Amino acid sequence: MQKIRFARMVRLIMQNEHLLAIYTGVMQFLEKMDPHGRPCIFLCAYYLDCCCDIMRTASMLYLHRNTVKYRIHKISTLLGYDISDSNESTNLIVACAVSRLH
C-alpha cells in the first residue's frame, strides 16, 4: 500500500511543474553543497537506501561511521530539518526519486 501511495505522489509531482521545480531544486541545492569533496546527493541516496542506518551506510561507502554521522548532520543543517527522522526524510526520499526519474 505504501508503494502505491509513493508512486502516486511521485507521479503527481512529475505532472505538476511547480512541485517538480521544488523537488529538483532541493536536489540541485544538495549537489552544490559538497562537503569534503563528496556529493551530498550520493551520501543521501545510500543513507536512504540503507533505511537511515548509519553503520550500513558507512560500510557501503567505506567510511567511518562518525564521518557519515557528521555529513548527515551537515546535510540536515543545510536543509533545515532532521533527515535521520523517518517522517521528515520523506521529502528527501521523494526528491531523490524525482531526480532519478527526471
PyMOL commands that set and color helices and strands:
alter all, ss='L'
color gray80, all
select helices_A, chain A and resi 2-15+17-32+35-37+40-49+54-61+65-79+90-101
alter helices_A, ss='H'
color red, helices_A
deselect
rebuild
show_as cartoon
